Amino acid sequence: MAAFCFFSMKIDFVIPCLLGMESLITNELKTFGAENINAENGRVLFSGDENMLARVNICSRFAERVQILVGSFKATSFEELFEGAKALEWENWIGSEDAFPVKGYSINSALFSTRDCQSIIKKAVVERLKSKYHIEWFEETGPVHQIQFAINKDIVSLLIDTSGKGLHKRGYRLDANSAPIKETLAAAMCDLSKLRPYHKLYDPFCGSGTILIEGALMARNIAPGVNRNFSAERFDVIPRKVWSEERERAKSLERVCNDFEAFGSDIDPESIEIAKMNAHRAGVDDLIKFTVADVKDFAPSTDRGTLICNPPYGERMMDLTECEKLYSAMGKVFEKKHGWSYTVISPDEEFETAFGRKADKRRKLYNGMIKCCVYFYFK
């Protein structure tokens, strides 16, 4: 086993994220106290200590995962890849018994075979650790340290994943309907809609309840990862107390929320039952009321409201003609009136035409691999 020393480390990190989420994550990291924040397309870089590693995993609403950036270098040949990988200080993170599988991708680079890159990086790490631990064979029976490589335009980034399961997996959604929205995207839509703890939140296409649950978690300031585990919790180099400290910190920031209410409806009774169970597991079922209803019958019970929804669309749920009818019905019941705002995500470029009016603001986001536009109506 490696003889790690427990001390406050300055670590470089990378957060891979859905395109369009970079600015949200940047602002979030600032509130966490992260340093050297730099947003790029599809990822955000920052630095901090081991507490920051735990804090971002536990508290981030928008990140997909947190990775340690072990190092970066240029490589246009397999020899350069091997030597560059071998030169990095893997022993700072990986013990003599730890598992360290390798996976990754290469785009727009001379080294395009991911299988060959995977094999060479693995061999380089093994050779490095052999020289440090003075052993010839690694059983890899200990905690998993997933090595990730990203090669873009011949620049190699070598990382170690700290999250395990993606951070969008909060733990409350055991089931999902046929067209779920990612938890991180749902949280982003709530944030972009300027949802506040005193708002009345509506989703008339609530499905498994993700948007409403994320809104309720945000209103109460409940950290989305406070009740789940992360792969780095088993890393010997990180003291166990770091995780307990950060969970206690997150819980201390939760707030009582007497004014927030959420209302979810869906035409599918089974989805409503799933949503109720999900809300219960998330600990926010007391804030959300669910009913079975068609969007054509949408009739809010409050004078003001923040409506956020992910309606069905052609390539996943129904044909385009049906979508246009649905969007038209939405335009009629989502009335333009004081105290109301509407946020709708859709991949349909003709949404505004079918809905019946131009959005006051638009923003491009991805729902998984599907390019979408978020339409905001608030004037």
C-alpha positions as CSV (number, residue, x, y, z in Angstrom):
1,M,0.0,0.0,0.0
2,A,1.2,3.5,-0.8
3,A,2.6,5.5,2.1
4,F,0.5,8.6,1.6
5,C,0.8,11.8,3.7
6,F,-2.3,13.6,4.6
7,F,-1.9,17.3,4.0
8,S,-3.7,20.0,2.3
9,M,-3.0,19.6,-1.4
10,K,-3.4,22.1,-4.3
11,I,-5.1,20.0,-7.0
12,D,-6.1,20.9,-10.6
13,F,-9.5,19.7,-11.6
14,V,-11.7,19.3,-14.7
15,I,-15.4,19.2,-14.8
16,P,-16.8,17.8,-18.1
17,C,-20.3,19.2,-18.7
18,L,-23.2,19.5,-21.1
19,L,-22.5,22.2,-23.8
20,G,-24.1,25.4,-22.6
21,M,-23.6,24.7,-18.9
22,E,-20.1,26.2,-18.6
23,S,-21.1,29.6,-17.3
24,L,-23.5,28.1,-14.7
25,I,-20.7,25.8,-13.4
26,T,-18.3,28.7,-13.4
27,N,-20.6,30.8,-11.2
28,E,-21.3,27.9,-8.9
29,L,-17.5,27.2,-8.4
30,K,-17.0,30.8,-7.4
31,T,-19.6,30.4,-4.6
32,F,-17.8,27.3,-3.5
33,G,-14.5,29.2,-3.2
34,A,-12.7,27.4,-6.1
35,E,-9.6,29.1,-7.6
36,N,-8.2,29.5,-11.2
37,I,-11.6,28.9,-12.8
38,N,-11.4,28.6,-16.6
39,A,-14.3,27.6,-18.8
40,E,-13.8,25.9,-22.2
41,N,-16.2,24.2,-24.5
42,G,-17.7,21.3,-22.7
43,R,-15.6,21.5,-19.6
44,V,-14.5,23.8,-16.8
45,L,-11.1,23.8,-15.2
46,F,-10.4,24.9,-11.6
47,S,-8.1,24.3,-8.6
48,G,-8.5,23.7,-4.9
49,D,-7.7,21.3,-2.1
50,E,-9.2,18.0,-1.1
51,N,-12.1,19.7,0.7
52,M,-12.9,21.4,-2.6
53,L,-12.9,18.0,-4.3
54,A,-15.5,16.7,-1.9
55,R,-17.5,20.0,-1.9
56,V,-18.0,20.1,-5.6
57,N,-19.0,16.4,-5.8
58,I,-21.5,16.9,-3.0
59,C,-22.9,20.3,-3.8
60,S,-22.7,20.9,-7.6
61,R,-26.1,21.0,-9.3
62,F,-24.7,21.3,-12.8
63,A,-21.5,19.3,-13.1
64,E,-21.4,15.8,-14.7
65,R,-18.4,14.6,-12.7
66,V,-15.2,15.9,-11.1
67,Q,-11.9,14.7,-12.4
68,I,-8.3,15.3,-11.1
69,L,-6.1,16.6,-13.9
70,V,-2.9,14.6,-13.4
71,G,-1.2,16.3,-16.3
72,S,-1.3,17.5,-20.0
73,F,1.2,17.3,-22.8
74,K,1.4,17.2,-26.6
75,A,1.8,13.9,-28.3
76,T,1.7,13.1,-32.0
77,S,3.3,9.6,-31.7
78,F,2.8,6.6,-29.5
79,E,6.3,7.1,-28.1
80,E,5.5,10.7,-27.0
81,L,2.2,9.4,-25.5
82,F,4.1,6.7,-23.5
83,E,6.8,9.0,-22.3
84,G,4.4,11.8,-21.4
85,A,2.1,9.5,-19.4
86,K,5.1,7.8,-17.7
87,A,6.5,11.2,-16.6
88,L,3.4,12.1,-14.5
89,E,3.3,11.5,-10.8
90,W,0.7,8.7,-10.7
91,E,2.0,7.5,-7.3
92,N,0.5,10.6,-5.7
93,W,-2.9,9.1,-6.3
94,I,-2.7,5.4,-7.0
95,G,-1.5,2.9,-4.4
96,S,0.2,-0.4,-5.0
97,E,-3.0,-2.4,-4.6
98,D,-5.4,0.1,-6.3
99,A,-7.2,-0.7,-9.5
100,F,-6.6,1.8,-12.4
101,P,-8.5,1.0,-15.6
102,V,-8.1,3.3,-18.5
103,K,-10.6,4.7,-21.0
104,G,-11.0,7.8,-23.1
105,Y,-11.3,9.4,-26.5
106,S,-9.3,11.1,-29.2
107,I,-10.6,13.7,-31.7
108,N,-8.9,15.8,-34.4
109,S,-5.5,14.2,-33.5
110,A,-2.7,12.2,-35.0
111,L,-3.3,9.5,-32.5
112,F,-6.8,8.4,-33.4
113,S,-7.0,4.8,-32.2
114,T,-8.5,4.9,-28.8
115,R,-7.7,1.2,-28.2
116,D,-4.0,1.7,-28.8
117,C,-3.9,4.9,-26.7
118,Q,-5.7,3.1,-23.9
119,S,-3.1,0.3,-24.0
120,I,-0.1,2.6,-24.2
121,I,-1.3,4.8,-21.3
122,K,-1.9,1.7,-19.2
123,K,1.5,0.4,-19.8
124,A,3.1,3.8,-19.1
125,V,1.3,4.1,-15.7
126,V,2.3,0.5,-14.8
127,E,6.0,1.3,-15.6
128,R,5.9,4.4,-13.5
129,L,4.3,2.6,-10.5
130,K,6.7,-0.3,-10.9
131,S,9.7,2.1,-10.4
132,K,8.0,3.7,-7.4
133,Y,6.7,0.6,-5.6
134,H,9.5,-1.8,-6.7
135,I,7.0,-4.5,-7.6
136,E,6.5,-6.3,-10.9
137,W,2.8,-7.2,-10.8
138,F,-0.2,-5.2,-9.7
139,E,-3.2,-7.2,-8.5
140,E,-5.5,-4.1,-8.7
141,T,-7.8,-5.4,-6.0
142,G,-8.1,-2.1,-4.2
143,P,-10.3,1.0,-4.8
144,V,-10.9,1.9,-8.4
145,H,-9.0,5.0,-9.7
146,Q,-10.6,5.4,-13.2
147,I,-8.0,7.0,-15.5
148,Q,-9.6,9.0,-18.3
149,F,-7.7,10.3,-21.3
150,A,-8.9,13.1,-23.6
151,I,-6.9,13.8,-26.7
152,N,-7.9,16.9,-28.7
153,K,-5.8,18.5,-31.4
154,D,-2.8,16.4,-30.2
155,I,-3.0,17.8,-26.6
156,V,-3.3,14.9,-24.2
157,S,-5.1,15.4,-20.8
158,L,-4.8,12.6,-18.3
159,L,-7.3,12.5,-15.5
160,I,-8.6,10.5,-12.6
161,D,-12.3,10.4,-12.0
162,T,-13.4,11.1,-8.4
163,S,-17.2,10.8,-8.8
164,G,-17.9,7.3,-9.8
165,K,-21.5,7.4,-11.1
166,G,-22.3,10.6,-12.9
167,L,-23.2,13.5,-10.6
168,H,-26.7,13.8,-12.3
169,K,-27.5,10.5,-10.5
170,R,-28.6,12.1,-7.2
171,G,-30.1,8.8,-6.0
172,Y,-33.8,9.7,-5.9
173,R,-34.7,8.7,-9.4
174,L,-34.8,4.9,-9.4
175,D,-37.3,4.9,-12.3
176,A,-37.9,7.2,-15.2
177,N,-40.5,7.5,-17.9
178,S,-39.7,7.2,-21.6
179,A,-38.4,10.7,-22.0
180,P,-36.5,11.8,-18.9
181,I,-34.6,15.0,-18.6
182,K,-31.2,14.9,-16.9
183,E,-31.1,16.1,-13.3
184,T,-28.3,18.5,-14.1
185,L,-30.2,20.0,-17.0
186,A,-33.4,20.3,-14.9
187,A,-31.4,22.2,-12.3
188,A,-29.9,24.4,-14.9
189,M,-33.4,25.3,-16.3
190,C,-34.5,26.2,-12.7
191,D,-31.5,28.4,-12.3
192,L,-31.8,30.1,-15.6
193,S,-35.5,30.7,-14.9
194,K,-34.4,32.6,-11.7
195,L,-36.4,30.3,-9.5
196,R,-36.5,31.6,-5.9
197,P,-37.5,30.0,-2.6
198,Y,-40.7,32.0,-2.5
199,H,-41.9,31.0,-6.0
200,K,-44.7,28.7,-7.1
201,L,-43.2,26.3,-9.6
202,Y,-45.3,24.4,-12.2
203,D,-44.5,21.6,-14.6
204,P,-47.5,20.3,-16.6
205,F,-45.4,17.6,-18.3
206,C,-43.7,16.5,-15.1
207,G,-43.1,12.9,-16.1
208,S,-40.9,11.4,-13.3
209,G,-40.8,14.8,-11.5
210,T,-37.2,15.8,-12.2
211,I,-37.7,19.5,-12.8
212,L,-40.0,19.9,-9.8
213,I,-37.7,17.9,-7.5
214,E,-34.6,19.9,-8.6
215,G,-36.5,23.1,-8.1
216,A,-37.5,22.0,-4.6
217,L,-33.9,20.9,-3.7
218,M,-32.7,24.3,-4.9
219,A,-35.4,26.2,-2.9
220,R,-34.3,24.4,0.3
221,N,-30.6,24.6,-0.7
222,I,-30.3,20.8,-0.2
223,A,-27.0,19.7,-1.8
224,P,-27.9,17.2,-4.6
225,G,-25.1,14.8,-3.6
226,V,-25.3,14.9,0.1
227,N,-26.9,11.4,0.4
228,R,-24.8,9.5,-2.2
229,N,-21.3,8.1,-2.3
230,F,-18.4,8.9,-4.6
231,S,-15.5,6.8,-5.8
232,A,-12.9,9.2,-4.2
233,E,-14.2,8.4,-0.8
234,R,-12.2,5.2,-1.0
235,F,-9.0,7.0,-2.1
236,D,-6.3,6.5,0.6
237,V,-4.8,9.9,-0.2
238,I,-7.9,11.7,0.9
239,P,-8.7,11.8,4.7
240,R,-12.1,10.4,5.5
241,K,-12.9,13.4,7.7
242,V,-12.9,15.6,4.5
243,W,-16.1,14.0,3.4
244,S,-17.8,14.2,6.8
245,E,-16.8,17.8,7.1
246,E,-18.2,18.7,3.7
247,R,-21.5,16.8,4.2
248,E,-21.9,18.7,7.5
249,R,-21.1,22.0,5.8
250,A,-23.7,21.3,3.1
251,K,-26.4,20.4,5.7
252,S,-25.7,23.5,7.7
253,L,-26.6,25.6,4.6
254,E,-30.0,24.0,4.1
255,R,-32.9,26.4,4.8
256,V,-36.5,26.2,5.9
257,C,-38.8,27.0,3.0
258,N,-42.3,27.9,3.9
259,D,-43.3,29.9,0.8
260,F,-42.2,27.6,-1.9
261,E,-44.7,25.3,-3.6
262,A,-44.5,23.1,-6.7
263,F,-47.3,21.7,-8.8
264,G,-46.8,18.8,-11.2
265,S,-49.2,17.2,-13.6
266,D,-49.0,14.7,-16.4
267,I,-51.4,12.9,-18.6
268,D,-49.9,9.5,-17.6
269,P,-51.0,8.2,-14.2
270,E,-48.0,5.8,-14.0
271,S,-45.6,8.7,-14.4
272,I,-47.3,10.6,-11.6
273,E,-46.9,7.6,-9.2
274,I,-43.2,7.4,-10.1
275,A,-42.8,11.2,-9.6
276,K,-44.4,10.9,-6.1
277,M,-42.0,8.2,-5.1
278,N,-39.0,10.1,-6.5
279,A,-40.0,13.3,-4.6
280,H,-40.4,11.2,-1.4
281,R,-36.9,9.7,-1.8
282,A,-35.5,13.2,-2.4
283,G,-37.1,14.4,0.8
284,V,-39.2,17.2,-0.9
285,D,-42.6,15.5,-1.3
286,D,-44.1,17.9,1.2
287,L,-43.4,20.8,-1.2
288,I,-44.9,19.2,-4.4
289,K,-48.4,18.4,-5.3
290,F,-49.0,15.9,-8.2
291,T,-52.1,15.4,-10.3
292,V,-53.1,13.6,-13.4
293,A,-54.1,16.1,-16.0
294,D,-53.8,17.0,-19.7
295,V,-51.9,20.2,-20.5
296,K,-55.0,21.5,-22.4
297,D,-56.7,21.7,-19.0
298,F,-53.9,23.5,-17.3
299,A,-55.4,25.8,-14.7
300,P,-53.0,27.1,-12.1
301,S,-54.2,27.6,-8.5
302,T,-51.9,30.6,-7.7
303,D,-51.9,34.2,-9.0
304,R,-48.2,34.0,-9.8
305,G,-46.1,31.2,-11.1
306,T,-42.8,30.0,-12.6
307,L,-43.5,27.3,-15.2
308,I,-40.7,25.1,-16.5
309,C,-41.3,22.1,-18.7
310,N,-39.8,19.6,-21.1
311,P,-42.8,18.8,-23.4
312,P,-42.8,15.7,-25.7
313,Y,-41.3,16.1,-29.1
314,G,-41.2,14.2,-32.4
315,E,-38.1,12.1,-32.5
316,R,-38.7,10.7,-29.0
317,M,-42.4,10.8,-28.2
318,M,-44.8,11.6,-31.1
319,D,-44.9,12.7,-34.7
320,L,-44.3,16.3,-35.7
321,T,-48.0,17.0,-36.5
322,E,-49.0,16.0,-33.0
323,C,-46.1,18.1,-31.6
324,E,-47.4,21.2,-33.4
325,K,-50.9,20.6,-32.0
326,L,-49.4,20.2,-28.5
327,Y,-47.3,23.4,-28.8
328,S,-50.3,25.3,-30.1
329,A,-52.4,24.1,-27.1
330,M,-49.5,25.2,-24.8
331,G,-49.6,28.7,-26.3
332,K,-53.2,29.0,-25.5
333,V,-53.1,27.9,-21.8
334,F,-49.7,29.5,-21.0
335,E,-51.2,32.9,-20.9
336,K,-49.2,36.1,-21.1
337,K,-49.9,37.8,-17.8
338,H,-48.3,39.7,-15.0
339,G,-46.5,37.6,-12.4
340,W,-45.9,34.6,-14.7
341,S,-42.9,33.3,-16.6
342,Y,-42.6,30.2,-18.8
343,T,-39.5,28.2,-19.7
344,V,-39.7,25.5,-22.3
345,I,-37.0,23.3,-23.7
346,S,-37.4,21.8,-27.2
347,P,-35.2,20.6,-30.1
348,D,-37.9,21.8,-32.5
349,E,-36.7,24.9,-34.4
350,E,-40.3,25.7,-35.3
351,F,-41.5,25.7,-31.7
352,E,-42.2,29.4,-31.5
353,T,-44.3,29.3,-34.6
354,A,-46.4,26.5,-33.3
355,F,-46.6,28.0,-29.8
356,G,-47.9,31.3,-31.2
357,R,-45.4,33.9,-30.0
358,K,-41.7,34.7,-30.1
359,A,-39.7,34.0,-26.9
360,D,-38.3,36.9,-24.9
361,K,-35.0,35.1,-24.6
362,R,-33.4,31.9,-26.0
363,R,-30.5,29.8,-24.9
364,K,-28.9,26.7,-26.5
365,L,-28.5,23.7,-24.3
366,Y,-28.1,19.9,-24.8
367,N,-30.5,17.3,-23.4
368,G,-28.0,14.4,-23.5
369,M,-26.8,14.3,-27.1
370,I,-29.9,16.2,-28.4
371,K,-29.3,19.9,-29.3
372,C,-32.1,21.9,-27.9
373,C,-33.2,25.5,-27.4
374,V,-34.6,26.8,-24.1
375,Y,-37.3,29.4,-24.7
376,F,-38.0,32.0,-22.0
377,Y,-41.3,33.9,-21.8
378,F,-41.4,36.5,-19.0
379,K,-42.6,39.8,-20.5
